[in-house]
Amino acid sequence: MGYRIRRAELGDVNGVSQLFNEYRMFYEQRADLDGARQYIKERMERNEAVILIAVSQEDAEKREEYIITDKPLSGEMGGFVQLYPSFSSVSMRPIWILNDLYVHTDHRRRGIARKLLQAARQWGDESGVVRIVLSTAISNKNAQALYESEGYTLDTKFMYYELHIQESHGESGSSG
């Protein structure tokens, strides 16, 4: 069995929300499936994010596993990546923030995270973004190795700072 990647649609909200809820729990947030559903639905309705999903397909051939398709797919959702649009003032071009990447535990060790990253890169290339940026927990060595193997480089020119305005439910992490 292989996986095909496609952009999530409103009809995928429940499946994406389940994965998003599990992703948040990985980052030590409390389970909140209703909140996750509302959040994902709002991002999609407002066109504030691009969410790509990996859907299992019996007929997915090896060479097609990472292709982004518009065809309706009926398999089980194995993972997702969520990209938020932003801009680079210096280059005067759009960028994407890869904020969330998650693969369900039942679907791991099948190359899905890699395929989602490759699909995000393909989607970014086709939509004209100048770069994709992300952050991950310092302790998440597996994710760091994956990102680096796909060409992402650690920023050594700029320091990353945060200013917490409002704490919400013990927020502790960023993208995985």
N, CA and C atoms as an extended XYZ file, in Angstrom:
528
Properties=species:S:1:pos:R:3:atomname:S:1:resname:S:1:resid:I:1 pbc="F F F"
N         0.851       -1.186        0.000 N   MET     1
C         0.000        0.000        0.000 CA  MET     1
C         0.886        1.235        0.000 C   MET     1
N         0.486        2.206       -0.783 N   GLY     2
C         1.188        3.471       -0.825 CA  GLY     2
C         0.311        4.590       -0.312 C   GLY     2
N         0.822        5.784       -0.441 N   TYR     3
C         0.102        6.978       -0.001 CA  TYR     3
C         0.164        8.011       -1.101 C   TYR     3
N        -0.916        8.716       -1.260 N   ARG     4
C        -0.948        9.867       -2.155 CA  ARG     4
C        -1.184       11.100       -1.305 C   ARG     4
N        -0.635       12.186       -1.782 N   ILE     5
C        -0.743       13.455       -1.061 CA  ILE     5
C        -1.701       14.355       -1.839 C   ILE     5
N        -2.592       15.014       -1.096 N   ARG     6
C        -3.462       16.001       -1.722 CA  ARG     6
C        -3.773       17.095       -0.725 C   ARG     6
N        -4.261       18.198       -1.242 N   ARG     7
C        -4.664       19.298       -0.368 CA  ARG     7
C        -5.975       18.928        0.317 C   ARG     7
N        -6.044       19.174        1.606 N   ALA     8
C        -7.259       18.885        2.364 CA  ALA     8
C        -8.367       19.841        1.957 C   ALA     8
N        -9.589       19.328        2.010 N   GLU     9
C       -10.785       20.111        1.708 CA  GLU     9
C       -11.671       20.125        2.943 C   GLU     9
N       -12.726       20.930        2.917 N   LEU    10
C       -13.614       21.011        4.078 CA  LEU    10
C       -14.183       19.656        4.488 C   LEU    10
N       -14.394       18.766        3.541 N   GLY    11
C       -14.890       17.439        3.862 CA  GLY    11
C       -13.892       16.596        4.637 C   GLY    11
N       -12.645       17.060        4.730 N   ASP    12
C       -11.592       16.347        5.459 CA  ASP    12
C       -11.403       16.868        6.878 C   ASP    12
N       -12.204       17.843        7.286 N   VAL    13
C       -11.993       18.508        8.577 CA  VAL    13
C       -11.927       17.504        9.731 C   VAL    13
N       -12.833       16.541        9.784 N   ASN    14
C       -12.835       15.612       10.913 CA  ASN    14
C       -11.557       14.790       10.978 C   ASN    14
N       -11.103       14.262        9.846 N   GLY    15
C        -9.876       13.464        9.827 CA  GLY    15
C        -8.651       14.285       10.165 C   GLY    15
N        -8.552       15.475        9.582 N   VAL    16
C        -7.412       16.350        9.870 CA  VAL    16
C        -7.440       16.767       11.333 C   VAL    16
N        -8.619       17.057       11.857 N   SER    17
C        -8.742       17.492       13.249 CA  SER    17
C        -8.286       16.415       14.221 C   SER    17
N        -8.591       15.164       13.914 N   GLN    18
C        -8.135       14.051       14.766 CA  GLN    18
C        -6.613       14.009       14.797 C   GLN    18
N        -5.991       14.104       13.631 N   LEU    19
C        -4.532       14.106       13.561 CA  LEU    19
C        -3.956       15.344       14.251 C   LEU    19
N        -4.586       16.502       14.038 N   PHE    20
C        -4.118       17.745       14.652 CA  PHE    20
C        -4.202       17.663       16.169 C   PHE    20
N        -5.271       17.067       16.689 N   ASN    21
C        -5.413       16.893       18.121 CA  ASN    21
C        -4.285       16.009       18.676 C   ASN    21
N        -3.973       14.926       17.975 N   GLU    22
C        -2.889       14.034       18.399 CA  GLU    22
C        -1.540       14.747       18.329 C   GLU    22
N        -1.355       15.554       17.310 N   TYR    23
C        -0.135       16.352       17.169 CA  TYR    23
C         0.042       17.268       18.379 C   TYR    23
N        -1.011       17.956       18.748 N   ARG    24
C        -0.949       18.861       19.901 CA  ARG    24
C        -0.636       18.093       21.176 C   ARG    24
N        -1.213       16.910       21.322 N   MET    25
C        -0.952       16.098       22.510 CA  MET    25
C         0.516       15.653       22.546 C   MET    25
N         1.129       15.430       21.377 N   PHE    26
C         2.553       15.120       21.307 CA  PHE    26
C         3.362       16.241       21.950 C   PHE    26
N         2.899       17.474       21.780 N   TYR    27
C         3.545       18.636       22.376 CA  TYR    27
C         2.953       18.979       23.747 C   TYR    27
N         2.453       17.968       24.423 N   GLU    28
C         2.003       18.033       25.815 CA  GLU    28
C         0.843       18.990       26.052 C   GLU    28
N        -0.018       19.128       25.052 N   GLN    29
C        -1.249       19.894       25.221 CA  GLN    29
C        -2.366       18.925       25.561 C   GLN    29
N        -3.363       19.400       26.256 N   ARG    30
C        -4.482       18.516       26.610 CA  ARG    30
C        -5.325       18.226       25.371 C   ARG    30
N        -5.944       17.078       25.350 N   ALA    31
C        -6.816       16.702       24.235 CA  ALA    31
C        -7.974       17.697       24.137 C   ALA    31
N        -8.278       18.125       22.936 N   ASP    32
C        -9.381       19.051       22.694 CA  ASP    32
C        -9.824       18.884       21.244 C   ASP    32
N       -10.524       17.790       20.981 N   LEU    33
C       -10.929       17.488       19.610 CA  LEU    33
C       -11.888       18.535       19.061 C   LEU    33
N       -12.814       19.029       19.887 N   ASP    34
C       -13.732       20.071       19.408 CA  ASP    34
C       -12.980       21.350       19.054 C   ASP    34
N       -12.041       21.732       19.912 N   GLY    35
C       -11.234       22.912       19.632 CA  GLY    35
C       -10.381       22.721       18.386 C   GLY    35
N        -9.812       21.530       18.225 N   ALA    36
C        -9.003       21.223       17.048 CA  ALA    36
C        -9.861       21.318       15.787 C   ALA    36
N       -11.067       20.766       15.854 N   ARG    37
C       -11.971       20.799       14.695 CA  ARG    37
C       -12.296       22.243       14.322 C   ARG    37
N       -12.615       23.056       15.311 N   GLN    38
C       -12.948       24.456       15.054 CA  GLN    38
C       -11.752       25.197       14.455 C   GLN    38
N       -10.576       24.958       15.009 N   TYR    39
C        -9.362       25.624       14.540 CA  TYR    39
C        -9.060       25.262       13.085 C   TYR    39
N        -9.072       23.980       12.780 N   ILE    40
C        -8.784       23.519       11.409 CA  ILE    40
C        -9.841       24.031       10.442 C   ILE    40
N       -11.096       23.955       10.844 N   LYS    41
C       -12.180       24.427        9.976 CA  LYS    41
C       -12.016       25.919        9.665 C   LYS    41
N       -11.689       26.711       10.673 N   GLU    42
C       -11.491       28.150       10.455 CA  GLU    42
C       -10.324       28.420        9.512 C   GLU    42
N        -9.212       27.721        9.686 N   ARG    43
C        -8.055       27.926        8.798 CA  ARG    43
C        -8.436       27.622        7.353 C   ARG    43
N        -9.210       26.552        7.161 N   MET    44
C        -9.595       26.166        5.806 CA  MET    44
C       -10.618       27.128        5.220 C   MET    44
N       -11.637       27.470        5.992 N   GLU    45
C       -12.679       28.376        5.490 CA  GLU    45
C       -12.119       29.755        5.160 C   GLU    45
N       -11.183       30.222        5.961 N   ARG    46
C       -10.604       31.551        5.758 CA  ARG    46
C        -9.420       31.520        4.789 C   ARG    46
N        -9.088       30.336        4.310 N   ASN    47
C        -7.948       30.170        3.404 CA  ASN    47
C        -6.672       30.706        4.034 C   ASN    47
N        -6.500       30.433        5.325 N   GLU    48
C        -5.353       30.919        6.072 CA  GLU    48
C        -4.234       29.888        6.169 C   GLU    48
N        -4.440       28.710        5.619 N   ALA    49
C        -3.418       27.669        5.665 CA  ALA    49
C        -3.595       26.737        4.477 C   ALA    49
N        -2.498       26.124        4.098 N   VAL    50
C        -2.527       25.028        3.143 CA  VAL    50
C        -2.252       23.773        3.964 C   VAL    50
N        -3.184       22.844        3.915 N   ILE    51
C        -3.013       21.581        4.636 CA  ILE    51
C        -2.950       20.471        3.598 C   ILE    51
N        -1.830       19.766        3.595 N   LEU    52
C        -1.658       18.626        2.716 CA  LEU    52
C        -1.798       17.362        3.553 C   LEU    52
N        -2.514       16.381        3.019 N   ILE    53
C        -2.735       15.133        3.744 CA  ILE    53
C        -2.216       13.953        2.940 C   ILE    53
N        -1.752       12.947        3.673 N   ALA    54
C        -1.325       11.686        3.069 CA  ALA    54
C        -2.459       10.691        3.263 C   ALA    54
N        -2.958       10.166        2.145 N   VAL    55
C        -4.089        9.243        2.175 CA  VAL    55
C        -3.623        7.896        1.632 C   VAL    55
N        -3.896        6.828        2.383 N   SER    56
C        -3.477        5.497        1.938 CA  SER    56
C        -4.285        5.074        0.727 C   SER    56
N        -3.605        4.448       -0.215 N   GLN    57
C        -4.240        4.014       -1.455 CA  GLN    57
C        -3.645        2.682       -1.883 C   GLN    57
N        -4.505        1.710       -2.118 N   GLU    58
C        -4.053        0.397       -2.572 CA  GLU    58
C        -3.331        0.492       -3.901 C   GLU    58
N        -3.779        1.422       -4.768 N   ASP    59
C        -3.229        1.488       -6.116 CA  ASP    59
C        -2.097        2.499       -6.261 C   ASP    59
N        -1.639        3.080       -5.150 N   ALA    60
C        -0.555        4.058       -5.233 CA  ALA    60
C         0.747        3.337       -5.548 C   ALA    60
N         1.320        3.683       -6.668 N   GLU    61
C         2.583        3.084       -7.059 CA  GLU    61
C         3.721        3.845       -6.396 C   GLU    61
N         4.839        3.169       -6.224 N   LYS    62
C         5.996        3.780       -5.572 CA  LYS    62
C         6.340        5.141       -6.163 C   LYS    62
N         6.374        5.254       -7.472 N   ARG    63
C         6.798        6.496       -8.093 CA  ARG    63
C         5.770        7.607       -7.936 C   ARG    63
N         4.556        7.295       -7.539 N   GLU    64
C         3.504        8.302       -7.413 CA  GLU    64
C         3.177        8.646       -5.969 C   GLU    64
N         3.832        8.063       -5.006 N   GLU    65
C         3.430        8.214       -3.619 CA  GLU    65
C         3.453        9.659       -3.126 C   GLU    65
N         4.326       10.495       -3.658 N   TYR    66
C         4.416       11.858       -3.147 CA  TYR    66
C         3.772       12.885       -4.077 C   TYR    66
N         3.124       12.425       -5.128 N   ILE    67
C         2.480       13.336       -6.079 CA  ILE    67
C         1.262       13.996       -5.429 C   ILE    67
N         1.135       15.278       -5.613 N   ILE    68
C        -0.063       15.977       -5.154 CA  ILE    68
C        -1.141       15.743       -6.197 C   ILE    68
N        -2.289       15.306       -5.755 N   THR    69
C        -3.366       14.990       -6.689 CA  THR    69
C        -4.641       15.700       -6.287 C   THR    69
N        -5.439       16.037       -7.260 N   ASP    70
C        -6.757       16.613       -7.014 CA  ASP    70
C        -7.836       15.540       -7.053 C   ASP    70
N        -7.444       14.311       -7.360 N   LYS    71
C        -8.420       13.225       -7.439 CA  LYS    71
C        -8.951       12.911       -6.044 C   LYS    71
N       -10.250       12.616       -5.922 N   PRO    72
C       -10.769       12.227       -4.622 CA  PRO    72
C       -10.141       10.902       -4.205 C   PRO    72
N        -9.688       10.850       -2.975 N   LEU    73
C        -9.059        9.644       -2.450 CA  LEU    73
C        -9.873        9.161       -1.257 C   LEU    73
N       -10.051        7.860       -1.151 N   SER    74
C       -10.952        7.340       -0.130 CA  SER    74
C       -10.248        6.575        0.977 C   SER    74
N        -8.937        6.500        0.970 N   GLY    75
C        -8.217        5.718        1.967 CA  GLY    75
C        -8.148        6.407        3.314 C   GLY    75
N        -7.420        5.772        4.210 N   GLU    76
C        -7.238        6.282        5.562 CA  GLU    76
C        -6.200        7.397        5.564 C   GLU    76
N        -6.447        8.438        6.369 N   MET    77
C        -5.534        9.553        6.466 CA  MET    77
C        -4.386        9.173        7.392 C   MET    77
N        -3.154        9.237        6.870 N   GLY    78
C        -2.003        8.814        7.651 CA  GLY    78
C        -1.214        9.946        8.269 C   GLY    78
N        -1.310       11.158        7.718 N   GLY    79
C        -0.543       12.275        8.250 CA  GLY    79
C        -0.901       13.564        7.539 C   GLY    79
N        -0.356       14.663        8.049 N   PHE    80
C        -0.630       15.970        7.443 CA  PHE    80
C         0.543       16.912        7.668 C   PHE    80
N         0.583       17.936        6.851 N   VAL    81
C         1.483       19.061        7.044 CA  VAL    81
C         0.635       20.321        6.866 C   VAL    81
N         0.857       21.303        7.740 N   GLN    82
C         0.111       22.560        7.671 CA  GLN    82
C         1.086       23.702        7.430 C   GLN    82
N         0.799       24.465        6.405 N   LEU    83
C         1.642       25.579        5.985 CA  LEU    83
C         0.866       26.883        6.110 C   LEU    83
N         1.485       27.874        6.744 N   TYR    84
C         0.873       29.186        6.873 CA  TYR    84
C         1.592       30.174        5.964 C   TYR    84
N         0.834       31.001        5.246 N   PRO    85
C         1.477       31.994        4.380 CA  PRO    85
C         2.049       33.151        5.186 C   PRO    85
N         3.170       33.642        4.725 N   SER    86
C         3.786       34.841        5.277 CA  SER    86
C         4.567       35.496        4.141 C   SER    86
N         5.391       36.485        4.473 N   PHE    87
C         6.119       37.209        3.450 CA  PHE    87
C         7.523       37.530        3.925 C   PHE    87
N         8.428       37.612        2.967 N   SER    88
C         9.788       38.083        3.208 CA  SER    88
C         9.866       39.509        2.701 C   SER    88
N        10.067       40.451        3.599 N   SER    89
C        10.182       41.858        3.195 CA  SER    89
C        11.421       42.088        2.353 C   SER    89
N        12.526       41.435        2.713 N   VAL    90
C        13.782       41.653        2.003 CA  VAL    90
C        13.682       41.181        0.553 C   VAL    90
N        13.126       39.983        0.338 N   SER    91
C        13.006       39.482       -1.039 CA  SER    91
C        11.719       39.942       -1.713 C   SER    91
N        10.813       40.522       -0.937 N   MET    92
C         9.511       40.975       -1.433 CA  MET    92
C         8.753       39.837       -2.108 C   MET    92
N         8.814       38.666       -1.484 N   ARG    93
C         8.159       37.474       -2.022 CA  ARG    93
C         7.484       36.712       -0.893 C   ARG    93
N         6.532       35.864       -1.236 N   PRO    94
C         5.870       35.068       -0.206 CA  PRO    94
C         6.773       33.940        0.307 C   PRO    94
N         6.556       33.590        1.553 N   ILE    95
C         7.194       32.427        2.164 CA  ILE    95
C         6.106       31.616        2.840 C   ILE    95
N         6.431       30.418        3.214 N   TRP    96
C         5.519       29.597        4.013 CA  TRP    96
C         6.188       29.243        5.323 C   TRP    96
N         5.373       29.187        6.342 N   ILE    97
C         5.812       28.697        7.641 CA  ILE    97
C         5.247       27.289        7.784 C   ILE    97
N         6.129       26.312        7.807 N   LEU    98
C         5.710       24.935        8.034 CA  LEU    98
C         5.573       24.807        9.544 C   LEU    98
N         4.343       24.891       10.007 N   ASN    99
C         4.106       24.948       11.442 CA  ASN    99
C         3.799       23.583       12.039 C   ASN    99
N         3.193       22.699       11.277 N   ASP   100
C         2.761       21.416       11.821 CA  ASP   100
C         3.052       20.299       10.832 C   ASP   100
N         3.673       19.242       11.316 N   LEU   101
C         3.892       18.029       10.542 CA  LEU   101
C         3.670       16.871       11.496 C   LEU   101
N         2.766       15.967       11.110 N   TYR   102
C         2.449       14.856       12.006 CA  TYR   102
C         2.039       13.639       11.199 C   TYR   102
N         2.515       12.479       11.641 N   VAL   103
C         2.120       11.199       11.069 CA  VAL   103
C         1.564       10.342       12.201 C   VAL   103
N         0.381        9.798       11.989 N   HIS   104
C        -0.273        8.942       12.978 CA  HIS   104
C         0.641        7.761       13.313 C   HIS   104
N         0.648        7.348       14.576 N   THR   105
C         1.543        6.271       15.014 CA  THR   105
C         1.359        4.985       14.212 C   THR   105
N         0.155        4.696       13.748 N   ASP   106
C        -0.087        3.476       12.959 CA  ASP   106
C         0.500        3.553       11.554 C   ASP   106
N         0.922        4.739       11.132 N   HIS   107
C         1.404        4.933        9.768 CA  HIS   107
C         2.882        5.323        9.709 C   HIS   107
N         3.551        5.300       10.836 N   ARG   108
C         4.955        5.712       10.860 CA  ARG   108
C         5.870        4.661       10.254 C   ARG   108
N         7.082        5.093        9.961 N   ARG   109
C         8.131        4.243        9.383 CA  ARG   109
C         7.793        3.781        7.971 C   ARG   109
N         7.003        4.600        7.266 N   ARG   110
C         6.632        4.303        5.882 CA  ARG   110
C         7.032        5.438        4.941 C   ARG   110
N         7.750        6.418        5.465 N   GLY   111
C         8.212        7.523        4.635 CA  GLY   111
C         7.189        8.615        4.412 C   GLY   111
N         6.107        8.612        5.188 N   ILE   112
C         5.041        9.600        4.970 CA  ILE   112
C         5.512       11.015        5.286 C   ILE   112
N         6.231       11.209        6.388 N   ALA   113
C         6.699       12.557        6.737 CA  ALA   113
C         7.578       13.109        5.623 C   ALA   113
N         8.449       12.273        5.094 N   ARG   114
C         9.320       12.691        3.988 CA  ARG   114
C         8.480       13.071        2.770 C   ARG   114
N         7.478       12.267        2.464 N   LYS   115
C         6.625       12.537        1.300 CA  LYS   115
C         5.835       13.832        1.497 C   LYS   115
N         5.390       14.093        2.720 N   LEU   116
C         4.685       15.340        2.995 CA  LEU   116
C         5.618       16.538        2.825 C   LEU   116
N         6.864       16.409        3.289 N   LEU   117
C         7.835       17.491        3.098 CA  LEU   117
C         8.114       17.712        1.616 C   LEU   117
N         8.247       16.646        0.863 N   GLN   118
C         8.487       16.766       -0.574 CA  GLN   118
C         7.289       17.402       -1.273 C   GLN   118
N         6.098       17.035       -0.854 N   ALA   119
C         4.890       17.626       -1.437 CA  ALA   119
C         4.796       19.112       -1.091 C   ALA   119
N         5.159       19.482        0.147 N   ALA   120
C         5.145       20.892        0.549 CA  ALA   120
C         6.125       21.679       -0.309 C   ALA   120
N         7.286       21.093       -0.544 N   ARG   121
C         8.277       21.762       -1.398 CA  ARG   121
C         7.742       21.919       -2.821 C   ARG   121
N         7.135       20.878       -3.359 N   GLN   122
C         6.557       20.936       -4.705 CA  GLN   122
C         5.461       21.990       -4.760 C   GLN   122
N         4.582       21.992       -3.772 N   TRP   123
C         3.489       22.967       -3.723 CA  TRP   123
C         4.066       24.381       -3.626 C   TRP   123
N         5.099       24.558       -2.807 N   GLY   124
C         5.742       25.865       -2.675 CA  GLY   124
C         6.371       26.329       -3.970 C   GLY   124
N         7.034       25.413       -4.668 N   ASP   125
C         7.653       25.740       -5.945 CA  ASP   125
C         6.597       26.180       -6.952 C   ASP   125
N         5.502       25.430       -7.006 N   GLU   126
C         4.421       25.738       -7.954 CA  GLU   126
C         3.696       27.035       -7.612 C   GLU   126
N         3.685       27.406       -6.331 N   SER   127
C         2.973       28.629       -5.944 CA  SER   127
C         3.900       29.832       -5.819 C   SER   127
N         5.195       29.661       -6.075 N   GLY   128
C         6.110       30.790       -6.145 CA  GLY   128
C         6.667       31.299       -4.834 C   GLY   128
N         6.662       30.494       -3.776 N   VAL   129
C         7.256       30.973       -2.526 CA  VAL   129
C         8.775       30.940       -2.641 C   VAL   129
N         9.427       31.851       -1.920 N   VAL   130
C        10.881       31.926       -1.978 CA  VAL   130
C        11.521       30.908       -1.020 C   VAL   130
N        10.826       30.565        0.065 N   ARG   131
C        11.358       29.567        0.994 CA  ARG   131
C        10.272       29.082        1.940 C   ARG   131
N        10.569       27.980        2.583 N   ILE   132
C         9.736       27.423        3.649 CA  ILE   132
C        10.582       27.460        4.913 C   ILE   132
N        10.010       27.984        5.980 N   VAL   133
C        10.723       28.039        7.260 CA  VAL   133
C         9.973       27.196        8.284 C   VAL   133
N        10.718       26.684        9.258 N   LEU   134
C        10.090       25.897       10.317 CA  LEU   134
C        10.931       25.972       11.573 C   LEU   134
N        10.332       25.571       12.662 N   SER   135
C        11.066       25.389       13.916 CA  SER   135
C        10.603       24.079       14.516 C   SER   135
N        11.441       23.509       15.345 N   THR   136
C        11.092       22.261       16.012 CA  THR   136
C        11.745       22.248       17.386 C   THR   136
N        11.267       21.383       18.232 N   ALA   137
C        11.817       21.280       19.573 CA  ALA   137
C        13.289       20.864       19.501 C   ALA   137
N        14.108       21.446       20.332 N   ILE   138
C        15.531       21.113       20.375 CA  ILE   138
C        15.725       19.622       20.626 C   ILE   138
N        14.817       19.018       21.368 N   SER   139
C        14.925       17.596       21.702 CA  SER   139
C        14.445       16.669       20.582 C   SER   139
N        13.801       17.198       19.556 N   ASN   140
C        13.222       16.357       18.505 CA  ASN   140
C        14.278       16.046       17.437 C   ASN   140
N        15.204       15.185       17.793 N   LYS   141
C        16.339       14.846       16.912 CA  LYS   141
C        15.885       14.119       15.650 C   LYS   141
N        14.849       13.280       15.743 N   ASN   142
C        14.356       12.570       14.560 CA  ASN   142
C        13.858       13.557       13.504 C   ASN   142
N        13.074       14.537       13.941 N   ALA   143
C        12.561       15.540       12.998 CA  ALA   143
C        13.714       16.349       12.408 C   ALA   143
N        14.681       16.730       13.237 N   GLN   144
C        15.819       17.505       12.739 CA  GLN   144
C        16.575       16.741       11.661 C   GLN   144
N        16.806       15.459       11.887 N   ALA   145
C        17.517       14.634       10.899 CA  ALA   145
C        16.721       14.558        9.596 C   ALA   145
N        15.408       14.405        9.708 N   LEU   146
C        14.566       14.354        8.517 CA  LEU   146
C        14.633       15.670        7.752 C   LEU   146
N        14.468       16.786        8.448 N   TYR   147
C        14.498       18.089        7.790 CA  TYR   147
C        15.827       18.301        7.064 C   TYR   147
N        16.910       17.989        7.741 N   GLU   148
C        18.231       18.183        7.142 CA  GLU   148
C        18.425       17.276        5.931 C   GLU   148
N        17.894       16.053        5.990 N   SER   149
C        18.031       15.136        4.852 CA  SER   149
C        17.227       15.613        3.646 C   SER   149
N        16.251       16.491        3.871 N   GLU   150
C        15.443       17.045        2.786 CA  GLU   150
C        15.918       18.439        2.368 C   GLU   150
N        17.097       18.855        2.843 N   GLY   151
C        17.682       20.109        2.383 CA  GLY   151
C        17.460       21.318        3.281 C   GLY   151
N        16.732       21.181        4.371 N   TYR   152
C        16.546       22.288        5.305 CA  TYR   152
C        17.866       22.508        6.047 C   TYR   152
N        18.201       23.774        6.288 N   THR   153
C        19.440       24.082        6.993 CA  THR   153
C        19.133       24.866        8.260 C   THR   153
N        19.951       24.654        9.250 N   LEU   154
C        19.822       25.360       10.513 CA  LEU   154
C        20.268       26.804       10.318 C   LEU   154
N        19.444       27.740       10.734 N   ASP   155
C        19.768       29.155       10.598 CA  ASP   155
C        20.897       29.497       11.569 C   ASP   155
N        21.987       30.002       11.037 N   THR   156
C        23.113       30.411       11.880 CA  THR   156
C        23.345       31.920       11.814 C   THR   156
N        22.453       32.638       11.106 N   LYS   157
C        22.616       34.081       10.941 CA  LYS   157
C        21.728       34.878       11.888 C   LYS   157
N        20.585       34.315       12.249 N   PHE   158
C        19.620       35.047       13.057 CA  PHE   158
C        19.264       34.257       14.300 C   PHE   158
N        18.961       34.978       15.350 N   MET   159
C        18.474       34.350       16.577 CA  MET   159
C        16.954       34.461       16.574 C   MET   159
N        16.326       33.519       17.117 N   TYR   160
C        14.868       33.443       17.164 CA  TYR   160
C        14.415       33.857       18.557 C   TYR   160
N        13.523       34.833       18.648 N   TYR   161
C        12.980       35.306       19.917 CA  TYR   161
C        11.472       35.200       19.896 C   TYR   161
N        10.884       35.128       21.073 N   GLU   162
C         9.424       35.126       21.218 CA  GLU   162
C         9.031       36.118       22.297 C   GLU   162
N         7.858       36.663       22.158 N   LEU   163
C         7.246       37.471       23.204 CA  LEU   163
C         5.875       36.891       23.446 C   LEU   163
N         5.672       36.295       24.601 N   HIS   164
C         4.375       35.701       24.922 CA  HIS   164
C         3.430       36.803       25.367 C   HIS   164
N         2.343       36.959       24.661 N   ILE   165
C         1.335       37.961       24.972 CA  ILE   165
C         0.268       37.347       25.872 C   ILE   165
N        -0.238       36.210       25.474 N   GLN   166
C        -1.241       35.498       26.262 CA  GLN   166
C        -0.875       34.027       26.279 C   GLN   166
N        -0.847       33.441       27.435 N   GLU   167
C        -0.632       31.996       27.550 CA  GLU   167
C        -1.971       31.317       27.337 C   GLU   167
N        -1.955       30.215       26.582 N   SER   168
C        -3.201       29.497       26.361 CA  SER   168
C        -2.992       28.020       26.614 C   SER   168
N        -3.593       27.518       27.639 N   HIS   169
C        -3.593       26.086       27.953 CA  HIS   169
C        -2.193       25.495       28.030 C   HIS   169
N        -1.254       26.205       28.622 N   GLY   170
C         0.087       25.670       28.812 CA  GLY   170
C         0.876       25.460       27.535 C   GLY   170
N         0.702       26.323       26.561 N   GLU   171
C         1.385       26.195       25.274 CA  GLU   171
C         2.884       26.007       25.487 C   GLU   171
N         3.430       24.947       24.860 N   SER   172
C         4.840       24.659       25.107 CA  SER   172
C         5.650       24.342       23.871 C   SER   172
N         5.062       24.229       22.726 N   GLY   173
C         5.856       23.762       21.591 CA  GLY   173
C         5.594       24.517       20.324 C   GLY   173
N         6.356       24.111       19.335 N   SER   174
C         6.152       24.609       17.978 CA  SER   174
C         6.209       23.421       17.053 C   SER   174
N         6.452       23.654       15.787 N   SER   175
C         6.304       22.576       14.811 CA  SER   175
C         7.206       21.393       15.091 C   SER   175
N         6.755       20.234       14.608 N   GLY   176
C         7.479       19.000       14.856 CA  GLY   176
C         8.176       18.592       13.653 C   GLY   176
